[in-house]
Amino acid sequence: MLTDEKRQKLLAALSGLDADELREAKEHVRQLLQAKVAEKRLQFHVGQRVEFHSLKHGLVQGVVTGIASVNVLVDAGPLGQWRVSAGVLQPVGG
């Protein structure tokens, strides 16, 4: 989560950019995010218990059943199968 100080610094830096520079910054942020999610995806393995928050269901717990190129596949029992970004998953237990 961005602190107020970091948010203010970021907005100040961005507001000084023209449209082309903003598009370039957007692409750079997208690439950084992809790299971080890919790195986090490597922390999970099939059979591992995980949890994440769903707007509709609240805290959802399940078991990793597969790891795709973009998402982690999670079996949440009665809540069904989910494709979840590794960025929002947390391991359960330890």
Residue pairs with C-beta under 8 A, 6 or more apart in sequence:
2 10
14 22
14 25
17 25
33 87
36 87
37 85
37 86
37 87
38 86
40 86
40 87
40 89
41 67
41 72
41 86
43 86
43 91
44 50
44 64
44 67
44 72
44 86
44 89
44 91
45 64
45 67
46 64
46 65
46 66
46 67
47 63
47 64
48 63
48 64
48 91
49 61
49 62
49 63
49 64
49 91
49 92
49 93
50 61
50 62
50 63
50 64
50 72
50 74
50 84
50 89
50 90
50 91
50 92
51 59
51 60
51 61
51 62
51 89
51 90
51 92
52 59
52 60
52 74
52 82
52 84
52 88
52 89
52 90
53 59
53 60
53 88
54 60
57 79
60 74
60 76
60 79
60 82
61 76
61 92
62 74
62 75
62 76
62 77
62 79
62 82
63 74
63 75
64 72
64 73
64 74
65 73
65 74
65 75
65 81
66 72
66 73
67 73
68 83
70 85
71 83
71 84
71 85
71 86
72 83
72 84
72 85
72 86
72 89
73 81
73 82
73 83
73 84
74 81
74 82
74 83
74 84
74 89
75 81
75 82
76 82
